[in-house]
Amino acid sequence: METKRTIKVAVVGSGLAGLTSAYLLANFQPRPADTEFEIHIFEKSSVLGMDAQSLTVKVRADSDNAKDEEIRIDVPMRSIQGGPYPKLMKFYDRLGVTLKLHDYSYSFSTVAPNNLKPKTSSIKTHMIYNGASGRAGVGVPSTIYGVQSRAPLKTLSVLLSLIQWMLAMFIFTIHYIRLLSLSRPSSRTPTPLCRETLRAWTKRTTQQNSIFCMLGWEVFVEDVIVPLFSAVCTTSVNDVWEHPVAEILDYIWLTFGTHHYHAAHGVRDIVSRLASPIPQRNIHCDAEVDVLVPSVSGSTASVGFTSTHTNNSEGCIISGFSHIILATPTWHSAKLIESFASKIPKQSNLRLPFEEAVRKLRLFHTYRSTVITHRDAHVLPSHQNDWRDLNLVLESLGTVDHDVKAPSATVLTPGCTMATHIFPTPCGPPLCQTTNPIVSVDPKSILSQSVLDRSVLTVESKTARDSFCHPSSRGEWTQGRLQGLGMHETEKSPARLWLCGAWAYGGIPLLEGCVGSAEIVVQGILKSERLEHSPLI
């Protein structure tokens, strides 16, 4: 009986990109069956990364006879939009992940200046969007009916406010139709859009049409598009203004007329399915990888990590890897590649591509977003009638005093859209998850708080991304020249270094990019090992 050839692969990072890479390789069945992959996953947290920050919350029953129930809260919240996530949805279907339809409704509000303290915030809603790509229409904010005036004038004031709101919604509809028209791929001019920011595009499209200029096109972008994409990208308002506009327009066009979904059984179910083919002994949690080393033998590489599963941290190393997949934030990948390059002789031709990869990776922007799960209703619109599934709050145009001392338990992220998702519960105070809070959350109500790295696209990093992945003539994303970097001088060694993540794929860095980039990396590994394969996803 012939001995199988074993190819050892290290996957550093166990988010969706890392776990997808591991799953696709572990499930690959070569023909003839003379090769197998031995996958090792390295994760710095105590559990696999995609579910590392999630928590279980006990919720009181609505009657004395009923039992309390437990709700699993994914951190961060993960929703799937039907249009921009075709590969992800196909992959989840293959995994057997059940998706549940949920067309989220939204409220758009502003918080009054200098109201950062808990229980003092005044959050006024100016628009309510009932979801379903506009099919569910819009809602009337409570501020329309809550006009402060004397009794005889109240009816007239409400009527005038209602007329004003209806006019604003009419103008909004006109702007929305224009936005869809400008988002159509056939109506775009590719050349300027390739490197154009949202700010430059807004200015250009405002100047193109004097009627839309008078109707407040710039205000529409500022009040609707920017806060929405600040929430989608979980980044600052300024980052959204500097975001390449082509990807934003793609997202708007692809989401039109589609539905939102979420995993019916949460991220924990997805993680268990993705990790199922990997032997438990090869899953290294509490293992922070800090160095990559070319082996002396000249055909493989080693992974050095700090093990923190005991009170005393200890340095460990695992050798013999033919391929290393980095599924970590770009700044961490750059650090690891730099550590590897430093071990390569300066006169070696191998060193230059690694140094170039480090330079390119450092052009990517990472935003550290804050996610708080809590029961403080004061981050929501002041009127409960305005509460929706997702509640977006911006600082009003006045100057918010960011020097106000917030409680030490809360990390504020000024300059962002504060997005609060309300989880349905039978009774009690609302169960919320707030991303990038701009209003202090009552420390007593906080259930968990996490700070997460998020890749944000810029014009500069979009250019750098082309070195790691680029669209083919058929429009599919494929391997860039800085993927699969050779780790040894000898041509006989197939040892390669790969990178994947939401940033290493087309579009806005979201879940689709995690799966898409993982597929590109696995295809590259199979090709380098001369293994034929059918479509992986």
C-alpha positions in Angstrom: 0.0 0.0 0.0 1.4 3.4 -1.1 2.1 6.0 1.6 0.2 9.2 1.2 2.1 12.5 0.7 1.2 14.8 3.6 1.3 18.5 3.0 1.4 20.5 6.2 -0.4 23.9 6.2 -0.5 26.5 9.0 -3.5 28.8 9.2 -2.8 31.9 11.4 -6.1 33.4 12.5 -9.5 31.7 12.8 -11.9 34.3 11.5 -14.1 33.4 8.6 -11.3 33.7 6.1 -8.9 31.4 8.1 -11.6 28.8 8.9 -12.8 28.7 5.3 -9.2 28.1 4.0 -8.8 25.3 6.6 -12.1 23.8 5.7 -11.6 23.8 1.9 -8.1 22.2 2.3 -9.2 19.6 4.8 -12.1 18.6 2.7 -10.2 18.5 -0.6 -10.2 15.0 -2.1 -7.4 14.6 -4.7 -7.5 12.1 -7.5 -5.7 9.8 -7.3 -6.0 9.8 -3.5 -2.2 10.0 -2.9 -2.1 13.3 -1.1 -3.6 14.7 2.1 -3.4 18.0 3.9 -2.5 18.3 7.6 -4.0 21.6 8.7 -3.0 23.5 11.9 -5.0 26.5 13.1 -3.4 29.1 15.4 -5.7 31.4 17.3 -4.7 33.9 20.0 -8.0 33.7 21.8 -9.2 30.9 24.0 -11.8 29.9 21.4 -11.8 30.0 17.7 -11.8 33.7 16.6 -15.1 34.0 14.7 -17.0 33.2 17.9 -14.4 34.5 20.4 -16.2 37.6 21.4 -19.8 36.2 21.4 -21.7 35.7 24.7 -24.8 34.0 26.1 -27.4 36.2 27.8 -30.1 34.9 30.2 -33.4 36.6 29.4 -36.3 36.7 31.8 -39.6 35.0 30.8 -42.7 37.2 30.3 -44.6 35.2 32.9 -43.9 33.5 36.2 -44.8 30.1 34.9 -42.5 30.2 31.9 -38.8 29.3 32.1 -36.1 31.9 31.6 -34.4 31.4 28.2 -30.8 32.0 27.0 -29.9 34.0 23.9 -26.6 33.7 22.1 -25.4 37.1 21.0 -22.9 37.2 18.1 -20.2 39.8 18.5 -20.1 41.6 16.2 -23.5 41.3 14.7 -23.3 39.6 11.3 -26.0 40.0 8.7 -25.9 38.9 5.0 -27.3 40.9 2.2 -28.5 38.8 -0.7 -27.0 40.9 -3.5 -23.3 41.5 -2.5 -22.8 38.1 -0.8 -23.4 35.4 -3.6 -20.3 33.4 -2.8 -20.9 33.5 1.0 -24.5 32.4 0.6 -23.5 29.5 -1.8 -20.8 28.4 0.7 -23.2 28.5 3.7 -25.7 26.5 1.7 -23.0 23.9 1.0 -22.1 23.8 4.8 -25.7 23.3 5.7 -26.0 26.6 7.5 -29.6 27.7 7.8 -30.2 31.3 6.9 -33.2 33.2 8.3 -34.8 36.1 6.4 -34.7 39.3 8.3 -35.3 42.6 6.4 -34.0 45.1 9.0 -35.7 48.4 9.6 -33.7 51.5 10.4 -34.0 54.8 12.2 -31.7 57.7 11.5 -31.2 60.2 14.3 -28.9 62.8 15.7 -27.8 63.4 19.3 -27.8 66.9 20.7 -24.4 68.5 21.4 -22.7 67.8 24.8 -25.1 65.0 25.7 -22.5 62.2 26.1 -23.4 61.2 29.6 -25.7 58.2 30.2 -29.4 59.0 30.9 -29.0 62.6 29.6 -28.8 62.0 25.9 -31.5 63.6 23.7 -31.6 61.6 20.5 -34.0 63.0 17.9 -35.1 60.8 14.9 -35.4 62.5 11.5 -36.0 59.5 9.3 -37.4 56.0 9.7 -36.8 53.4 6.9 -38.9 50.3 7.3 -36.5 48.1 5.3 -37.2 45.5 2.5 -35.3 47.7 0.0 -38.0 50.4 0.3 -40.9 48.1 -0.2 -42.0 48.6 3.4 -41.9 52.4 3.0 -41.0 54.9 5.6 -42.3 55.8 9.1 -43.2 59.2 10.6 -40.8 60.2 13.4 -42.3 61.0 16.7 -40.8 64.5 16.6 -43.5 65.4 14.0 -46.3 64.8 16.6 -44.3 66.1 19.6 -44.2 69.7 18.5 -43.9 71.9 21.6 -46.5 74.7 21.3 -49.6 76.0 23.1 -52.8 74.0 22.8 -54.7 76.1 20.2 -51.6 76.1 17.9 -50.6 72.5 18.5 -52.8 71.1 15.7 -51.6 73.7 13.2 -48.0 73.1 14.2 -48.3 69.3 13.8 -50.0 69.8 10.4 -47.2 72.1 9.3 -44.5 69.7 10.6 -46.2 66.8 8.8 -46.3 68.8 5.5 -42.7 69.7 5.9 -41.8 66.0 6.6 -43.8 64.8 3.5 -42.0 67.3 1.4 -38.6 66.1 2.8 -39.6 62.5 2.0 -40.6 63.5 -1.5 -37.2 65.1 -2.1 -35.6 62.0 -0.5 -37.4 59.7 -3.0 -36.1 61.9 -5.9 -32.6 61.7 -4.5 -32.9 57.9 -4.0 -34.0 57.4 -7.6 -31.1 59.4 -8.8 -28.7 57.4 -6.5 -30.0 54.1 -8.1 -29.5 55.6 -11.5 -26.0 56.7 -10.8 -25.2 53.3 -9.2 -26.2 51.3 -12.4 -23.0 49.8 -13.8 -24.0 50.8 -17.3 -24.4 54.5 -16.3 -20.9 54.8 -14.8 -17.8 56.1 -16.3 -15.1 53.6 -15.2 -12.0 55.8 -15.5 -12.8 58.6 -12.9 -14.7 56.2 -10.6 -11.7 53.8 -10.2 -9.8 56.2 -8.0 -12.5 58.6 -7.0 -13.5 59.1 -3.3 -17.1 59.5 -2.1 -16.3 63.1 -1.3 -15.0 63.9 -4.8 -17.9 62.0 -6.4 -20.5 63.9 -4.3 -19.0 67.2 -5.3 -18.8 66.2 -9.0 -22.4 64.9 -9.2 -23.7 68.0 -7.3 -22.1 70.3 -9.9 -23.4 68.2 -12.8 -27.1 69.1 -12.1 -28.2 72.5 -10.7 -31.7 71.2 -9.8 -30.3 68.5 -7.6 -27.9 71.1 -6.2 -30.9 73.2 -5.1 -32.7 70.1 -3.8 -29.8 69.4 -1.4 -28.0 66.4 -3.0 -24.9 66.9 -0.8 -27.2 67.0 2.3 -28.8 63.7 1.2 -25.4 62.0 0.8 -24.2 63.5 4.2 -27.4 62.5 6.1 -28.2 59.1 4.5 -25.4 57.6 2.6 -22.5 58.5 4.9 -24.1 57.3 8.2 -25.3 54.1 6.5 -21.9 53.2 5.2 -20.2 54.3 8.5 -22.3 51.6 10.0 -21.8 49.0 7.2 -18.0 49.6 7.3 -18.0 50.1 11.1 -15.6 53.1 10.7 -15.6 56.9 11.1 -17.6 59.3 9.0 -14.3 60.8 7.6 -13.2 57.3 6.5 -16.4 56.9 4.6 -15.9 60.3 2.8 -12.5 59.1 1.7 -13.7 55.6 0.7 -13.4 54.7 -3.0 -16.9 55.4 -4.4 -17.0 52.6 -6.9 -17.3 50.0 -4.2 -20.0 52.0 -2.4 -22.0 52.3 -5.7 -21.6 48.5 -6.3 -23.0 47.8 -2.9 -26.0 50.1 -3.4 -26.8 48.6 -6.8 -26.3 44.9 -5.7 -28.5 45.4 -2.6 -31.4 46.9 -4.4 -34.5 44.6 -4.3 -32.7 41.9 -2.3 -33.2 40.7 1.3 -31.2 40.6 4.5 -30.5 37.3 6.2 -28.7 36.1 9.3 -27.5 32.6 10.4 -30.5 31.0 12.2 -28.3 29.3 14.8 -25.6 32.0 15.1 -21.9 32.1 14.5 -21.2 29.2 16.9 -23.0 26.8 14.5 -20.9 28.1 11.5 -17.7 27.7 13.5 -18.4 24.1 14.5 -19.2 23.2 10.9 -16.0 24.9 9.5 -13.8 23.4 12.2 -15.3 19.9 12.1 -12.7 18.4 9.6 -9.7 19.6 11.7 -8.5 17.3 14.4 -8.8 18.9 17.8 -5.0 18.3 18.5 -4.3 20.6 15.5 -6.4 23.5 16.8 -4.0 25.7 18.8 -6.0 28.2 20.9 -4.3 30.7 23.3 -1.5 30.7 20.7 -0.4 34.1 19.6 1.9 33.7 16.5 4.8 36.2 16.7 7.4 34.8 14.3 7.7 32.8 11.1 11.1 31.1 10.5 12.4 29.4 7.3 13.6 25.9 8.3 17.2 24.8 8.0 16.3 22.0 5.7 15.4 24.5 3.0 12.0 23.1 2.1 9.5 24.1 4.8 8.9 26.8 7.4 8.2 27.0 11.1 5.6 28.9 13.1 6.7 30.4 16.5 4.0 31.3 19.0 3.5 32.3 22.6 1.2 29.8 24.4 -0.9 31.5 27.1 -3.2 28.6 28.1 -1.3 28.4 31.4 -0.5 31.2 33.9 3.1 31.2 32.7 3.4 32.1 29.0 5.8 29.9 27.1 7.4 30.1 23.6 6.6 27.2 21.3 7.4 26.3 17.7 5.9 23.9 15.2 7.9 23.0 12.1 7.5 21.4 8.8 4.9 23.7 7.1 4.9 23.7 3.3 2.4 26.6 3.3 1.5 29.3 5.7 -1.8 31.2 5.4 -2.0 34.5 7.2 -5.7 35.3 7.9 -4.9 38.2 10.4 -5.3 42.0 10.2 -3.0 43.6 7.6 -0.8 45.2 10.3 -0.2 41.9 12.0 0.4 40.1 8.7 3.0 42.8 7.8 4.7 42.2 11.1 4.9 38.4 10.6 6.2 38.7 7.0 8.8 41.2 8.2 9.9 38.7 10.8 10.3 36.1 8.1 12.1 38.4 5.7 14.6 39.3 8.4 15.7 35.7 8.4 16.4 35.6 4.7 20.0 36.6 3.6 20.1 40.2 2.3 21.6 39.1 -1.1 18.8 36.6 -1.7 16.3 37.3 -4.5 13.5 36.0 -2.2 13.8 39.0 0.1 12.5 41.7 -2.2 9.0 40.4 -2.7 8.5 39.9 1.0 9.7 43.5 1.7 7.3 44.8 -1.1 4.5 42.8 0.5 5.2 44.5 3.9 5.2 48.0 2.3 1.9 47.3 0.5 0.2 45.9 3.6 1.2 48.9 5.6 -0.8 51.0 3.2 -4.0 49.4 4.4 -6.1 51.3 7.0 -7.4 49.4 10.0 -10.1 51.0 12.2 -10.5 49.8 15.8 -14.2 49.6 16.3 -15.9 49.2 19.7 -18.8 46.9 20.2 -20.8 46.9 23.5 -23.6 44.6 24.4 -25.8 46.1 27.1 -29.3 47.0 28.4 -29.1 50.8 28.4 -32.0 52.3 26.4 -30.5 55.8 26.5 -28.4 55.1 23.3 -31.7 54.7 21.4 -34.0 57.4 20.1 -35.7 59.3 22.8 -39.2 58.2 21.7 -39.7 54.5 21.9 -42.0 54.6 18.8 -38.9 55.5 16.8 -37.0 52.4 17.8 -36.2 50.0 14.9 -34.1 46.9 14.4 -31.0 49.1 13.7 -30.8 52.6 15.1 -28.2 54.9 13.5 -27.2 58.0 15.5 -24.9 60.8 14.3 -23.5 63.7 16.2 -25.4 66.9 15.3 -23.6 69.7 13.5 -23.0 71.6 16.7 -19.7 70.9 18.4 -19.9 67.9 20.6 -17.6 68.3 23.6 -15.4 65.2 23.3 -13.5 66.3 26.4 -16.5 65.4 28.6 -15.3 62.6 30.9 -17.2 59.4 30.0 -17.4 56.6 32.5 -14.3 54.5 32.5 -16.3 51.4 31.4 -17.2 53.0 28.1 -14.9 53.5 25.1 -16.4 56.4 23.0 -15.7 56.6 19.2 -16.4 60.2 18.2 -16.9 60.9 14.6 -18.7 57.6 13.8 -22.2 56.6 13.3 -23.4 54.9 16.4 -25.3 51.8 15.3 -27.5 50.0 17.9 -29.2 46.7 17.1 -32.1 45.7 19.3 -32.6 42.0 20.0 -36.2 40.9 20.5 -36.8 39.8 24.1 -40.2 38.9 25.8 -39.9 41.6 28.5 -37.6 43.8 30.5 -35.2 46.6 29.3 -34.1 46.3 25.6 -31.2 44.0 24.9 -28.9 46.0 22.6 -25.6 45.8 20.8 -24.0 49.2 20.1 -21.2 49.5 17.6 -18.9 52.6 17.9 -20.8 54.4 20.7 -20.8 58.2 20.6 -23.0 58.4 23.8 -21.8 56.9 27.0 -23.4 53.6 28.0 -24.4 53.1 31.6 -21.6 50.9 33.1 -24.1 48.9 35.2 -25.9 47.8 32.0 -22.9 46.6 30.1 -22.8 42.8 29.5 -19.7 42.8 27.3 -17.3 45.2 25.5 -14.9 44.3 22.7 -12.5 46.3 20.5 -12.2 44.8 17.0 -9.9 45.5 14.0 -11.8 46.4 10.8 -10.1 46.9 7.4 -11.2 50.0 5.7 -10.6 50.6 2.0 -8.9 53.8 0.8 -7.8 54.8 -2.7 -4.2 54.1 -1.7 -5.0 50.6 -0.3 -7.2 49.8 -3.2 -4.2 50.2 -5.5 -2.1 48.1 -3.1 -4.8 45.4 -3.1 -4.2 44.7 -6.8 -0.9 43.1 -5.8 -2.7 40.5 -3.7 -5.8 40.0 -5.9 -7.2 41.4 -9.1 -10.1 40.9 -11.4 -9.6 38.6 -14.4 -10.9 39.3 -17.9 -14.0 37.3 -17.0 -14.6 39.6 -14.0 -13.7 37.0 -11.4 -11.1 37.8 -8.7 -7.9 35.9 -8.9 -4.5 35.6 -7.4 -2.2 38.6 -7.4 1.6 38.6 -7.8 2.3 39.0 -4.1 0.3 35.8 -3.2 2.1 32.5 -2.8 5.5 34.0 -2.1 8.3 31.4 -2.3 9.8 30.7 1.1 13.0 29.0 -0.2 15.5 29.4 -3.0 15.2 25.9 -4.3 12.7 25.5 -7.2 11.8 22.0 -6.0 10.3 23.4 -2.8 6.6 24.4 -3.3 6.7 26.2 0.1 4.6 29.4 -0.1 3.2 32.2 2.0 -0.4 33.3 1.4 -2.7 36.1 2.7 -6.4 36.2 2.9 -9.1 38.3 4.6 -12.0 40.6 3.8 -9.4 43.1 2.5 -7.9 40.7 0.0 -10.9 40.6 -2.4 -13.0 42.9 -4.4 -15.6 45.3 -3.0 -16.0 46.7 0.5 -14.1 44.5 3.0 -17.0 42.4 4.3 -17.8 38.7 4.9 -17.9 38.0 1.1 -14.3 38.9 0.9 -13.3 36.5 3.6 -14.8 33.5 1.7 -13.7 34.8 -1.7 -10.0 35.4 -0.7 -9.9 32.0 1.1 -11.0 30.3 -2.2 -8.3 32.2 -4.1 -5.6 31.1 -1.6 -6.7 27.4 -1.7 -6.8 27.4 -5.5 -3.2 28.8 -5.4 -2.0 26.1 -3.0 -3.6 23.3 -5.1 -2.1 24.7 -8.3 1.4 25.0 -6.7 1.1 21.4 -5.6 -0.1 20.4 -9.1 -3.4 19.1 -7.8 -6.4 19.3 -10.1 -9.7 20.4 -8.6 -13.3 21.1 -9.4 -14.9 24.4 -8.3 -14.3 24.7 -4.5 -17.4 26.8 -3.7 
